Amino acid sequence: MKGSCILAAAIVIAGAMLPVSVAKLKSYDRTVTVKGLCEREVKADKATWDLAYKVMGNDLQPLLKEIEKNNSTIRTFLASGGIAAEDIYVSSPSISDKLANEYGNNDRTYRYIISNTITVCSENVDAVLALEKNSAELLKKGITMTYNEWSTPVSYQYEALNDIKPAMIEEATSNARTAAQKFAQDSGSSIGRIKTASQGTFSIESRDTNTPYIKKVRVVTNVTYYLKR
């Protein structure tokens, strides 16, 4: 008899607690997923500049000497603008001989076309910007740059992303929380702890075509919060 009373009491207590447990379980089913955005504009910290040119003629040796002269002229031009010698890379010349090309067109004026490229890879972005604007000085010295229509001669990069990542993620997460709080307020709820969160991918792109050395860094975080009544 005593055991039956204890069992009955336990059943009553469990029955009383069941609605509370179910209500608590349902509360954990109520969530809201929001996105938090953070954008920053930063200046590029590295520039890569390909200075490409060609020389043409029928006598190979004078053309090779002209290549050496042009390379020296370009090096002097870059050094005068503040580019360090170790940031200047000279490629081997590429020689095209129309007589050695059995598929070539024989109506060319010159037999030889020699292409050469000097590449600047420097963290002195301001120096590269100034030299690029003043590159007409090379034209005055008889050096004509050859660029592709579909590409730009100078590319700018931002490599200090790790320095700003933590602060940007914090700001994006804060913005996500603000959005969640607004949603909860409109629905008569409040936000609880975070259920899941993902950082998202950082993207870096030029702000516009006129200022490619100004980069826009962007990150979006996805956060899911529990909602409380």
N, CA, C and O of each residue as an XYZ file, in Angstrom:
916
protein
N       0.834     -1.219      0.000
C       0.000      0.000      0.000
C       0.854      1.249      0.000
O       0.590      2.211     -0.721
N       1.897      1.209      0.836
C       2.790      2.373      0.908
C       3.484      2.595     -0.421
O       3.633      3.732     -0.869
N       3.926      1.466     -1.075
C       4.605      1.570     -2.363
C       3.687      2.135     -3.419
O       4.124      2.905     -4.274
N       2.408      1.760     -3.373
C       1.441      2.267     -4.351
C       1.252      3.762     -4.192
O       1.106      4.478     -5.183
N       1.254      4.235     -2.973
C       1.098      5.674     -2.717
C       2.269      6.465     -3.269
O       2.102      7.531     -3.861
N       3.471      5.913     -3.058
C       4.676      6.599     -3.559
C       4.653      6.666     -5.074
O       4.982      7.699     -5.657
N       4.261      5.551     -5.728
C       4.196      5.503     -7.189
C       3.176      6.499     -7.723
O       3.406      7.176     -8.725
N       2.050      6.570     -7.033
C       1.005      7.494     -7.463
C       1.464      8.931     -7.341
O       1.181      9.764     -8.203
N       2.184      9.216     -6.247
C       2.690     10.584     -6.045
C       3.684     10.955     -7.130
O       3.689     12.079     -7.633
N       4.535      9.980     -7.486
C       5.532     10.240     -8.525
C       4.858     10.538     -9.861
O       5.285     11.419    -10.606
N       3.800      9.789    -10.147
C       3.074     10.006    -11.407
C       2.453     11.386    -11.429
O       2.474     12.064    -12.456
N       1.891     11.812    -10.285
C       1.269     13.139    -10.198
C       2.302     14.227    -10.422
O       2.059     15.184    -11.156
N       3.485     14.072     -9.771
C       4.552     15.083     -9.902
C       5.044     15.147    -11.337
O       5.230     16.229    -11.894
N       5.253     13.973    -11.932
C       5.721     13.926    -13.325
C       4.698     14.562    -14.251
O       5.044     15.281    -15.188
N       3.421     14.282    -13.968
C       2.377     14.868    -14.809
C       2.343     16.376    -14.692
O       2.070     17.075    -15.668
N       2.621     16.884    -13.491
C       2.619     18.333    -13.270
C       3.801     18.989    -13.959
O       3.696     20.108    -14.460
N       4.939     18.280    -13.982
C       6.145     18.850    -14.591
C       6.128     18.760    -16.109
O       6.825     19.524    -16.776
N       5.352     17.847    -16.663
C       5.358     17.612    -18.108
C       5.002     18.855    -18.914
O       5.709     19.151    -19.878
N       3.948     19.602    -18.581
C       3.651     20.820    -19.357
C       4.784     21.826    -19.334
O       5.052     22.500    -20.328
N       5.468     21.924    -18.156
C       6.577     22.862    -18.056
C       7.707     22.443    -18.987
O       8.288     23.276    -19.683
N       8.017     21.146    -18.997
C       9.084     20.634    -19.854
C       8.757     20.820    -21.321
O       9.615     21.211    -22.112
N       7.499     20.536    -21.688
C       7.085     20.703    -23.086
C       7.181     22.154    -23.492
O       7.638     22.466    -24.591
N       6.750     23.049    -22.608
C       6.811     24.482    -22.918
C       8.252     24.930    -23.100
O       8.569     25.717    -23.992
N       9.133     24.403    -22.216
C      10.549     24.770    -22.316
C      11.136     24.248    -23.610
O      11.912     24.942    -24.266
N      10.768     23.012    -23.990
C      11.258     22.420    -25.234
C      10.798     23.229    -26.441
O      11.579     23.461    -27.364
N       9.563     23.651    -26.445
C       9.044     24.435    -27.556
C       9.747     25.775    -27.670
O       9.959     26.285    -28.770
N      10.106     26.343    -26.527
C      10.795     27.641    -26.556
C      12.128     27.527    -27.268
O      12.585     28.484    -27.893
N      12.758     26.358    -27.179
C      14.032     26.167    -27.844
C      13.860     25.947    -29.345
O      14.835     26.003    -30.094
N      12.637     25.697    -29.785
C      12.370     25.552    -31.219
C      12.223     26.902    -31.904
O      12.260     26.975    -33.132
N      12.059     27.956    -31.144
C      11.840     29.279    -31.713
C      13.191     29.976    -31.893
O      13.876     30.303    -30.923
N      13.546     30.188    -33.129
C      14.835     30.812    -33.439
C      14.657     31.868    -34.520
O      13.629     31.932    -35.195
N      15.674     32.683    -34.661
C      15.716     33.659    -35.742
C      17.141     33.673    -36.302
O      18.111     33.699    -35.545
N      17.256     33.656    -37.616
C      18.563     33.687    -38.273
C      18.739     35.035    -38.966
O      17.886     35.454    -39.748
N      19.827     35.698    -38.681
C      20.068     37.046    -39.228
C      21.478     37.108    -39.819
O      22.338     36.281    -39.518
N      21.681     38.104    -40.662
C      22.991     38.356    -41.259
C      23.540     39.674    -40.711
O      22.809     40.647    -40.524
N      24.827     39.672    -40.466
C      25.491     40.895    -40.032
C      26.563     41.285    -41.035
O      27.429     40.474    -41.363
N      26.515     42.500    -41.519
C      27.445     42.971    -42.549
C      28.440     43.963    -41.960
O      28.095     44.791    -41.117
N      29.693     43.857    -42.428
C      30.705     44.859    -42.082
C      31.530     45.140    -43.329
O      32.019     44.215    -43.978
N      31.685     46.421    -43.665
C      32.476     46.833    -44.815
C      33.477     47.909    -44.383
O      33.183     48.764    -43.547
N      34.658     47.837    -44.976
C      35.667     48.862    -44.717
C      36.414     49.177    -46.002
O      36.616     48.316    -46.858
N      36.817     50.438    -46.111
C      37.667     50.842    -47.229
C      39.093     50.999    -46.711
O      39.338     51.681    -45.716
N      40.020     50.358    -47.404
C      41.423     50.398    -47.000
C      42.277     50.700    -48.233
O      41.853     50.500    -49.371
N      43.470     51.180    -47.976
C      44.396     51.449    -49.073
C      45.244     50.216    -49.332
O      45.681     49.542    -48.399
N      45.473     49.927    -50.604
C      46.311     48.784    -50.975
C      47.689     48.922    -50.341
O      48.197     50.030    -50.172
N      48.287     47.787    -49.993
C      49.618     47.818    -49.393
C      50.678     47.157    -50.280
O      51.824     46.987    -49.863
N      50.292     46.787    -51.500
C      51.264     46.253    -52.452
C      50.798     46.547    -53.875
O      49.606     46.484    -54.176
N      51.755     46.867    -54.742
C      51.444     47.156    -56.140
C      52.341     46.307    -57.034
O      53.527     46.129    -56.753
N      51.763     45.788    -58.110
C      52.510     45.032    -59.113
C      52.321     45.717    -60.462
O      51.197     45.888    -60.933
N      53.433     46.105    -61.072
C      53.394     46.887    -62.305
C      54.255     46.196    -63.359
O      55.457     46.010    -63.171
N      53.630     45.825    -64.457
C      54.343     45.225    -65.584
C      54.600     46.291    -66.646
O      53.668     46.805    -67.264
N      55.856     46.609    -66.847
C      56.247     47.559    -67.890
C      56.762     46.754    -69.086
O      57.909     46.308    -69.105
N      55.906     46.583    -70.064
C      56.236     45.757    -71.229
C      56.455     46.646    -72.454
O      55.769     47.651    -72.636
N      57.414     46.262    -73.283
C      57.686     47.017    -74.510
C      58.259     46.071    -75.561
O      58.637     44.940    -75.257
N      58.317     46.555    -76.807
C      58.846     45.773    -77.912
C      59.815     46.613    -78.729
O      59.685     47.834    -78.812
N      60.791     45.936    -79.331
C      61.657     46.575    -80.317
C      61.652     45.697    -81.568
O      61.543     44.475    -81.474
N      61.769     46.322    -82.732
C      61.678     45.598    -84.006
C      62.805     46.018    -84.936
O      63.248     47.166    -84.908
N      63.258     45.105    -85.742
C      64.316     45.402    -86.710
C      64.739     44.155    -87.454
O      64.173     43.080    -87.257
N      65.743     44.303    -88.316
C      66.211     43.190    -89.131
C      67.575     42.656    -88.696
O      68.026     41.620    -89.185
N      68.229     43.367    -87.774
C      69.540     42.962    -87.288
C      69.437     42.674    -85.798
O      69.104     43.560    -85.011
N      69.720     41.442    -85.412
C      69.453     41.008    -84.045
C      70.358     41.678    -83.011
O      69.873     42.108    -81.964
N      71.627     41.772    -83.274
C      72.566     42.291    -82.274
C      72.265     43.731    -81.845
O      72.263     44.008    -80.646
N      72.013     44.655    -82.774
C      71.638     46.016    -82.350
C      70.351     46.039    -81.526
O      70.196     46.861    -80.622
N      69.428     45.128    -81.850
C      68.179     45.081    -81.095
C      68.421     44.632    -79.659
O      67.801     45.150    -78.730
N      69.321     43.670    -79.476
C      69.647     43.210    -78.129
C      70.309     44.318    -77.309
O      70.074     44.441    -76.107
N      71.129     45.112    -77.970
C      71.753     46.254    -77.284
C      70.706     47.298    -76.917
O      70.788     47.936    -75.867
N      69.715     47.464    -77.803
C      68.633     48.415    -77.505
C      67.823     47.938    -76.302
O      67.392     48.750    -75.483
N      67.617     46.632    -76.192
C      66.918     46.070    -75.040
C      67.677     46.394    -73.757
O      67.080     46.819    -72.768
N      68.989     46.193    -73.776
C      69.808     46.496    -72.597
C      69.714     47.975    -72.226
O      69.604     48.326    -71.052
N      69.759     48.833    -73.240
C      69.680     50.277    -73.008
C      68.318     50.648    -72.409
O      68.242     51.422    -71.454
N      67.240     50.087    -72.982
C      65.897     50.390    -72.478
C      65.724     49.901    -71.045
O      65.128     50.588    -70.215
N      66.246     48.714    -70.760
C      66.140     48.189    -69.396
C      66.844     49.108    -68.398
O      66.337     49.370    -67.308
N      68.009     49.587    -68.790
C      68.747     50.500    -67.918
C      67.988     51.801    -67.718
O      67.953     52.344    -66.614
N      67.375     52.306    -68.797
C      66.595     53.548    -68.714
C      65.404     53.384    -67.781
O      65.109     54.264    -66.972
N      64.724     52.248    -67.901
C      63.547     52.000    -67.066
C      63.950     51.827    -65.605
O      63.272     52.329    -64.708
N      65.041     51.127    -65.368
C      65.531     50.966    -63.999
C      65.839     52.321    -63.355
O      65.486     52.570    -62.202
N      66.501     53.186    -64.120
C      66.843     54.518    -63.609
C      65.584     55.316    -63.311
O      65.500     56.001    -62.292
N      64.610     55.227    -64.203
C      63.327     55.914    -64.030
C      62.638     55.452    -62.754
O      62.138     56.272    -61.983
N      62.611     54.145    -62.529
C      61.947     53.597    -61.337
C      62.694     53.971    -60.062
O      62.082     54.336    -59.058
N      64.017     53.877    -60.108
C      64.821     54.213    -58.930
C      64.665     55.680    -58.555
O      64.631     56.020    -57.372
N      64.570     56.543    -59.550
C      64.412     57.980    -59.278
C      63.085     58.288    -58.593
O      62.938     59.317    -57.934
N      62.111     57.375    -58.759
C      60.801     57.572    -58.134
C      60.660     56.871    -56.799
O      59.581     56.880    -56.207
N      61.743     56.259    -56.311
C      61.690     55.662    -54.980
C      61.493     54.160    -54.949
O      61.246     53.603    -53.879
N      61.593     53.479    -56.091
C      61.449     52.022    -56.106
C      62.797     51.376    -55.806
O      63.798     51.679    -56.454
N      62.814     50.494    -54.828
C      64.051     49.817    -54.440
C      64.483     48.827    -55.512
O      63.647     48.248    -56.206
N      65.792     48.636    -55.642
C      66.335     47.744    -56.676
C      65.810     46.323    -56.521
O      65.567     45.639    -57.515
N      65.632     45.873    -55.272
C      65.166     44.506    -55.051
C      63.694     44.310    -55.407
O      63.207     43.180    -55.432
N      62.992     45.396    -55.681
C      61.580     45.309    -56.082
C      61.415     45.349    -57.605
O      60.291     45.391    -58.104
N      62.517     45.337    -58.334
C      62.484     45.416    -59.792
C      62.973     44.090    -60.369
O      64.061     43.626    -60.028
N      62.177     43.486    -61.234
C      62.500     42.190    -61.824
C      62.479     42.304    -63.348
O      61.494     42.754    -63.932
N      63.581     41.891    -63.983
C      63.709     41.975    -65.437
C      63.571     40.575    -66.030
O      64.297     39.658    -65.646
N      62.642     40.418    -66.960
C      62.444     39.117    -67.587
C      63.441     38.911    -68.725
O      64.076     39.858    -69.189
N      63.566     37.680    -69.160
C      64.392     37.393    -70.328
C      63.627     37.820    -71.578
O      62.418     37.599    -71.656
N      64.299     38.425    -72.558
C      63.600     38.882    -73.758
C      63.045     37.717    -74.568
O      63.654     36.650    -74.647
N      61.885     37.940    -75.166
C      61.253     36.942    -76.036
C      61.431     37.393    -77.484
O      60.984     38.475    -77.865
N      62.088     36.553    -78.287
C      62.443     36.925    -79.665
C      61.564     36.163    -80.651
O      61.460     34.937    -80.597
N      60.935     36.913    -81.551
C      60.133     36.326    -82.621
C      60.824     36.581    -83.960
O      61.090     37.725    -84.328
N      61.111     35.491    -84.682
C      61.787     35.568    -85.989
C      60.818     35.072    -87.046
O      60.477     33.890    -87.070
N      60.367     35.970    -87.926
C      59.340     35.587    -88.899
C      59.867     34.560    -89.905
O      59.088     33.791    -90.468
N      61.175     34.544    -90.134
C      61.736     33.582    -91.079
C      61.800     32.186    -90.475
O      61.855     31.193    -91.200
N      61.793     32.111    -89.151
C      61.820     30.812    -88.486
C      60.418     30.270    -88.237
O      60.264     29.143    -87.766
N      59.411     31.050    -88.545
C      58.022     30.639    -88.340
C      57.424     30.233    -89.669
O      57.065     31.089    -90.478
N      57.314     28.940    -89.904
C      56.832     28.456    -91.198
C      55.369     28.808    -91.445
O      54.906     28.790    -92.586
N      54.638     29.131    -90.369
C      53.231     29.498    -90.535
C      53.031     31.008    -90.542
O      51.902     31.486    -90.644
N      54.119     31.757    -90.434
C      54.010     33.207    -90.355
C      53.730     33.853    -91.691
O      53.816     33.227    -92.747
N      53.393     35.122    -91.611
C      53.145     35.928    -92.809
C      54.451     36.607    -93.202
O      55.085     37.261    -92.375
N      54.856     36.455    -94.456
C      56.157     36.973    -94.896
C      56.129     38.427    -95.349
O      57.114     38.922    -95.897
N      55.008     39.120    -95.127
C      54.940     40.502    -95.583
C      55.258     41.495    -94.464
O      54.963     42.683    -94.595
N      55.862     41.018    -93.355
C      56.227     41.918    -92.275
C      57.391     42.804    -92.692
O      58.262     42.410    -93.468
N      57.371     44.027    -92.144
C      58.446     44.973    -92.458
C      59.744     44.553    -91.802
O      60.815     44.701    -92.390
N      59.658     44.020    -90.568
C      60.854     43.650    -89.817
C      60.893     42.144    -89.590
O      59.865     41.487    -89.424
N      62.117     41.621    -89.589
C      62.292     40.186    -89.358
C      62.129     39.843    -87.885
O      61.482     38.853    -87.546
N      62.713     40.654    -87.006
C      62.722     40.343    -85.572
C      61.796     41.274    -84.790
O      61.732     42.478    -85.037
N      61.089     40.677    -83.848
C      60.330     41.431    -82.843
C      60.740     40.890    -81.477
O      60.536     39.713    -81.179
N      61.312     41.750    -80.658
C      61.750     41.327    -79.317
C      60.860     41.990    -78.267
O      60.723     43.213    -78.221
N      60.264     41.152    -77.434
C      59.402     41.649    -76.345
C      60.128     41.488    -75.021
O      60.812     40.491    -74.789
N      59.971     42.471    -74.164
C      60.610     42.400    -72.843
C      59.704     43.042    -71.794
O      58.949     43.967    -72.094
N      59.787     42.546    -70.574
C      58.947     43.063    -69.482
C      59.780     43.267    -68.226
O      60.545     42.393    -67.818
N      59.618     44.423    -67.630
C      60.198     44.704    -66.322
C      59.036     44.811    -65.333
O      58.101     45.586    -65.535
N      59.110     44.030    -64.278
C      58.018     43.980    -63.303
C      58.447     44.624    -61.994
O      59.522     44.345    -61.463
N      57.577     45.493    -61.488
C      57.768     46.101    -60.170
C      56.783     45.451    -59.219
O      55.582     45.409    -59.489
N      57.289     44.945    -58.110
C      56.440     44.395    -57.055
C      56.874     45.060    -55.754
O      57.881     44.684    -55.154
N      56.105     46.048    -55.330
C      56.568     46.911    -54.238
C      55.454     47.218    -53.246
O      54.276     47.281    -53.600
N      55.864     47.406    -51.987
C      54.925     47.868    -50.966
C      54.842     49.393    -50.931
O      54.036     49.960    -50.194
N      55.675     50.047    -51.728
C      55.652     51.510    -51.816
C      54.603     51.918    -52.845
O      54.926     52.319    -53.963
N      53.355     51.807    -52.445
C      52.235     52.046    -53.360
C      52.216     53.484    -53.860
O      51.936     53.728    -55.033
N      52.507     54.428    -52.990
C      52.499     55.837    -53.392
C      53.526     56.104    -54.491
O      53.266     56.878    -55.412
N      54.683     55.468    -54.395
C      55.713     55.654    -55.413
C      55.251     55.097    -56.757
O      55.476     55.715    -57.797
N      54.611     53.940    -56.737
C      54.114     53.337    -57.981
C      53.039     54.215    -58.609
O      53.016     54.406    -59.825
N      52.147     54.747    -57.774
C      51.094     55.635    -58.280
C      51.699     56.857    -58.986
O      51.271     57.232    -60.077
N      52.691     57.463    -58.348
C      53.313     58.660    -58.915
C      54.056     58.338    -60.208
O      53.972     59.094    -61.175
N      54.776     57.232    -60.231
C      55.538     56.857    -61.423
C      54.621     56.499    -62.585
O      54.908     56.831    -63.735
N      53.522     55.825    -62.283
C      52.586     55.480    -63.355
C      52.025     56.735    -64.013
O      51.896     56.799    -65.235
N      51.696     57.727    -63.199
C      51.181     58.981    -63.756
C      52.231     59.707    -64.580
O      51.905     60.486    -65.476
N      53.507     59.441    -64.266
C      54.597     60.133    -64.939
C      55.286     59.253    -65.991
O      56.394     59.557    -66.433
N      54.625     58.166    -66.384
C      55.250     57.209    -67.292
C      55.471     57.761    -68.701
O      56.172     57.145    -69.504
N      54.883     58.911    -69.003
C      55.129     59.536    -70.315
C      56.604     59.914    -70.479
O      57.080     60.112    -71.596
N      57.316     60.011    -69.362
C      58.746     60.304    -69.431
C      59.499     59.207    -70.188
O      60.498     59.486    -70.849
N      59.033     57.987    -70.097
C      59.655     56.891    -70.842
C      59.402     57.031    -72.337
O      60.264     56.712    -73.155
N      58.221     57.508    -72.682
C      57.898     57.737    -74.098
C      58.821     58.791    -74.691
O      59.234     58.684    -75.846
N      59.144     59.808    -73.902
C      60.059     60.842    -74.367
C      61.459     60.278    -74.635
O      62.227     60.829    -75.423
N      61.768     59.179    -73.968
C      63.078     58.558    -74.151
C      63.031     57.450    -75.200
O      63.977     56.675    -75.344
N      61.922     57.386    -75.926
C      61.816     56.433    -77.023
C      61.322     55.059    -76.648
O      61.426     54.129    -77.449
N      60.780     54.900    -75.438
C      60.275     53.595    -74.997
C      58.750     53.644    -74.954
O      58.160     54.389    -74.172
N      58.133     52.845    -75.800
C      56.672     52.802    -75.868
C      56.170     51.559    -75.164
O      56.513     50.441    -75.547
N      55.370     51.744    -74.151
C      54.813     50.610    -73.418
C      53.724     49.930    -74.249
O      52.976     50.588    -74.971
N      53.651     48.629    -74.137
C      52.620     47.861    -74.841
C      51.752     47.174    -73.807
O      52.231     46.340    -73.039
N      50.454     47.529    -73.786
C      49.533     46.965    -72.814
C      48.367     46.310    -73.537
O      47.980     46.717    -74.632
N      47.810     45.272    -72.888
C      46.611     44.637    -73.424
C      45.391     45.500    -73.139
O      45.309     46.151    -72.097
N      44.456     45.499    -74.063
C      43.248     46.312    -73.895
C      42.384     45.788    -72.745
O      41.650     46.554    -72.121
N      42.472     44.482    -72.467
C      41.587     43.872    -71.470
C      42.211     43.779    -70.084
O      41.618     43.195    -69.176
N      43.388     44.341    -69.915
C      44.020     44.284    -68.599
C      44.667     45.623    -68.274
O      44.948     46.425    -69.165
N      44.897     45.849    -66.989
C      45.543     47.082    -66.545
C      47.000     46.791    -66.221
O      47.308     45.707    -65.726
N      47.907     47.728    -66.488
C      49.329     47.475    -66.255
C      49.695     47.353    -64.780
O      50.667     46.684    -64.426
N      48.912     48.004    -63.922
C      49.215     47.978    -62.492
C      48.062     47.309    -61.736
O      46.896     47.651    -61.934
N      48.400     46.366    -60.881
C      47.403     45.755    -60.008
C      47.775     46.052    -58.560
O      48.950     46.077    -58.193
N      46.756     46.272    -57.759
C      46.971     46.623    -56.356
C      46.354     45.548    -55.465
O      45.260     45.051    -55.735
N      47.070     45.201    -54.409
C      46.596     44.180    -53.480
C      46.584     44.721    -52.049
O      47.299     45.660    -51.699
N      45.737     44.081    -51.244
C      45.717     44.379    -49.812
C      46.005     43.077    -49.089
O      45.212     42.138    -49.156
N      47.145     43.015    -48.392
C      47.595     41.763    -47.779
C      47.569     41.786    -46.252
O      48.011     40.831    -45.614
N      47.063     42.854    -45.667
C      47.031     42.955    -44.196
C      45.648     42.592    -43.649
O      45.218     43.126    -42.626
N      44.965     41.690    -44.332
C      43.604     41.338    -43.924
C      43.543     40.803    -42.502
O      42.613     41.125    -41.762
N      44.519     39.990    -42.109
C      44.490     39.400    -40.765
C      44.527     40.456    -39.661
O      44.104     40.199    -38.533
N      45.035     41.638    -39.991
C      45.117     42.702    -38.979
C      43.746     43.286    -38.641
O      43.531     43.771    -37.530
N      42.832     43.240    -39.589
C      41.515     43.852    -39.379
C      40.398     42.816    -39.246
O      39.258     43.171    -38.948
N      40.714     41.557    -39.462
C      39.693     40.511    -39.397
C      38.938     40.485    -38.075
O      37.708     40.531    -38.087
N      39.633     40.412    -36.916
C      38.890     40.291    -35.644
C      37.898     41.427    -35.417
O      36.759     41.187    -35.017
N      38.326     42.661    -35.670
C      37.445     43.813    -35.438
C      36.257     43.788    -36.396
O      35.144     44.151    -36.016
N      36.488     43.361    -37.630
C      35.391     43.323    -38.607
C      34.383     42.239    -38.250
O      33.177     42.448    -38.375
N      34.869     41.086    -37.806
C      33.951     40.017    -37.397
C      33.129     40.454    -36.188
O      31.931     40.181    -36.112
N      33.776     41.127    -35.252
C      33.064     41.629    -34.065
C      31.969     42.620    -34.468
O      30.853     42.567    -33.952
N      32.302     43.523    -35.395
C      31.298     44.503    -35.830
C      30.151     43.838    -36.577
O      28.988     44.193    -36.380
N      30.478     42.867    -37.439
C      29.435     42.175    -38.194
C      28.512     41.397    -37.264
O      27.299     41.370    -37.468
N      29.084     40.766    -36.245
C      28.287     40.016    -35.275
C      27.403     40.949    -34.455
O      26.256     40.621    -34.151
N      27.942     42.111    -34.099
C      27.154     43.103    -33.376
C      25.977     43.585    -34.219
O      24.870     43.762    -33.710
N      26.221     43.794    -35.504
C      25.140     44.221    -36.404
C      24.082     43.129    -36.542
O      22.890     43.419    -36.646
N      24.522     41.875    -36.542
C      23.571     40.768    -36.607
C      22.699     40.745    -35.352
O      21.491     40.523    -35.440
N      23.300     40.970    -34.197
C      22.545     40.977    -32.937
C      21.515     42.111    -32.929
O      20.395     41.935    -32.450
N      21.898     43.263    -33.458
C      20.951     44.385    -33.526
C      19.744     44.023    -34.383
O      18.607     44.344    -34.038
N      20.004     43.349    -35.509
C      18.900     42.933    -36.380
C      18.014     41.906    -35.679
O      16.790     41.947    -35.800
N      18.640     40.986    -34.944
C      17.864     39.972    -34.221
C      17.009     40.604    -33.128
O      15.860     40.212    -32.928
N      17.570     41.576    -32.426
C      16.814     42.258    -31.371
C      15.598     42.985    -31.940
O      14.532     42.999    -31.324
N      15.759     43.583    -33.107
C      14.638     44.273    -33.749
C      13.547     43.279    -34.131
O      12.361     43.537    -33.923
N      13.951     42.151    -34.686
C      12.972     41.123    -35.056
C      12.246     40.614    -33.820
O      11.024     40.468    -33.824
N      13.016     40.339    -32.746
C      12.406     39.820    -31.523
C      11.426     40.830    -30.921
O      10.348     40.459    -30.458
N      11.807     42.093    -30.934
C      10.943     43.142    -30.395
C       9.628     43.208    -31.160
O       8.560     43.341    -30.562
N       9.708     43.114    -32.489
C       8.493     43.184    -33.312
C       7.595     41.971    -33.111
O       6.388     42.044    -33.341
N       8.180     40.854    -32.681
C       7.387     39.634    -32.497
C       7.032     39.394    -31.035
O       6.517     38.332    -30.685
N       7.307     40.390    -30.172
C       6.973     40.256    -28.764
C       7.851     39.273    -28.033
O       7.412     38.638    -27.074
N       9.081     39.138    -28.472
C      10.004     38.197    -27.852
C      11.292     38.916    -27.479
O      11.436     40.123    -27.675
N      12.210     38.151    -26.945
C      13.564     38.654    -26.702
C      14.543     37.589    -27.166
O      14.203     36.407    -27.223
N      15.743     38.001    -27.494
C      16.697     37.011    -28.002
C      17.438     36.347    -26.855
O      17.725     36.963    -25.829
N      17.743     35.057    -27.062
C      18.493     34.307    -26.077
C      19.925     34.093    -26.538
O      20.516     34.950    -27.196
N      20.461     32.961    -26.190
C      21.835     32.682    -26.564
C      21.927     32.316    -28.051
O      20.916     32.076    -28.710
N      23.145     32.282    -28.553
C      23.376     31.935    -29.952
C      23.262     30.422    -30.130
O      23.820     29.648    -29.352
N      22.536     30.021    -31.156
C      22.433     28.596    -31.488
C      23.563     28.188    -32.427
O      24.286     27.228    -32.161
N      23.705     28.917    -33.515
C      24.791     28.656    -34.468
C      25.290     29.992    -35.017
O      24.566     30.988    -35.029
N      26.528     29.988    -35.464
C      27.110     31.195    -36.066
C      28.161     30.772    -37.086
O      28.924     29.833    -36.856
N      28.192     31.471    -38.205
C      29.224     31.220    -39.215
C      29.797     32.553    -39.660
O      29.072     33.533    -39.833
N      31.109     32.574    -39.843
C      31.801     33.829    -40.153
C      31.473     34.353    -41.538
O      31.340     35.563    -41.721
N      31.341     33.471    -42.513
C      31.186     33.927    -43.886
C      32.554     34.155    -44.508
O      33.581     33.951    -43.861
N      32.562     34.572    -45.750
C      33.811     34.740    -46.494
C      34.152     36.219    -46.641
O      33.290     37.044    -46.943
N      35.417     36.535    -46.424
C      35.883     37.896    -46.664
C      36.100     38.093    -48.169
O      36.615     37.211    -48.855
N      35.708     39.238    -48.653
C      35.956     39.581    -50.053
C      36.679     40.922    -50.111
O      36.411     41.829    -49.323
N      37.598     41.023    -51.061
C      38.354     42.262    -51.266
C      38.257     42.627    -52.738
O      38.618     41.829    -53.604
N      37.775     43.818    -53.023
C      37.678     44.265    -54.406
C      37.960     45.759    -54.487
O      37.904     46.476    -53.488
N      38.261     46.206    -55.688
C      38.521     47.636    -55.873
C      37.254     48.436    -55.638
O      36.158     48.001    -55.991
N      37.409     49.593    -55.046
C      36.242     50.426    -54.784
C      35.574     50.849    -56.084
O      34.348     50.827    -56.198
N      36.400     51.240    -57.076
C      35.894     51.596    -58.397
C      37.059     51.525    -59.379
O      38.201     51.287    -58.986
N      36.758     51.734    -60.666
C      37.792     51.610    -61.695
C      38.775     52.773    -61.678
O      39.899     52.637    -62.162
N      38.375     53.899    -61.135
C      39.250     55.079    -61.120
C      40.255     55.064    -59.973
O      41.307     55.699    -60.058
N      39.937     54.349    -58.915
C      40.851     54.276    -57.766
C      41.045     52.810    -57.368
O      40.591     52.393    -56.302
N      41.716     52.029    -58.217
C      41.893     50.600    -57.908
C      42.783     50.352    -56.702
O      42.831     49.231    -56.197
N      43.489     51.373    -56.230
C      44.346     51.221    -55.059
C      43.557     51.389    -53.758
O      44.117     51.196    -52.678
N      42.287     51.737    -53.835
C      41.401     51.762    -52.674
C      40.552     50.500    -52.727
O      39.814     50.274    -53.685
N      40.666     49.686    -51.690
C      39.986     48.406    -51.670
C      38.804     48.417    -50.701
O      38.844     49.057    -49.651
N      37.767     47.702    -51.078
C      36.613     47.526    -50.199
C      36.656     46.104    -49.650
O      36.593     45.130    -50.400
N      36.765     46.005    -48.330
C      36.790     44.709    -47.657
C      35.402     44.462    -47.072
O      34.823     45.342    -46.435
N      34.873     43.253    -47.294
C      33.490     42.968    -46.898
C      33.404     41.580    -46.267
O      34.031     40.632    -46.738
N      32.617     41.475    -45.194
C      32.347     40.179    -44.591
C      30.899     40.147    -44.107
O      30.372     41.148    -43.622
N      30.273     38.993    -44.244
C      28.906     38.797    -43.774
C      28.894     37.612    -42.815
O      29.358     36.527    -43.164
N      28.370     37.811    -41.616
C      28.226     36.714    -40.657
C      26.768     36.272    -40.611
O      25.856     37.087    -40.752
N      26.560     34.980    -40.414
C      25.213     34.413    -40.261
C      25.078     33.872    -38.840
O      25.840     33.002    -38.418
N      24.099     34.398    -38.112
C      23.937     34.018    -36.714
C      22.482     33.604    -36.459
O      21.549     34.284    -36.888
N      22.308     32.498    -35.766
C      20.974     32.047    -35.365
C      20.842     32.158    -33.856
O      21.642     31.592    -33.110
N      19.813     32.901    -33.405
C      19.551     33.110    -31.972
C      18.294     32.355    -31.566
O      17.358     32.197    -32.350
N      18.299     31.890    -30.315
C      17.061     31.398    -29.729
C      16.196     32.592    -29.328
O      16.708     33.632    -28.913
N      14.885     32.430    -29.456
C      13.953     33.476    -29.038
C      13.275     33.074    -27.739
O      12.919     31.912    -27.540
N      13.100     34.064    -26.849
C      12.427     33.836    -25.573
C      11.194     34.735    -25.501
O      11.193     35.854    -26.014
N      10.170     34.237    -24.870
C       8.957     35.056    -24.680
C       9.119     35.927    -23.450
O       8.215     36.691    -23.111
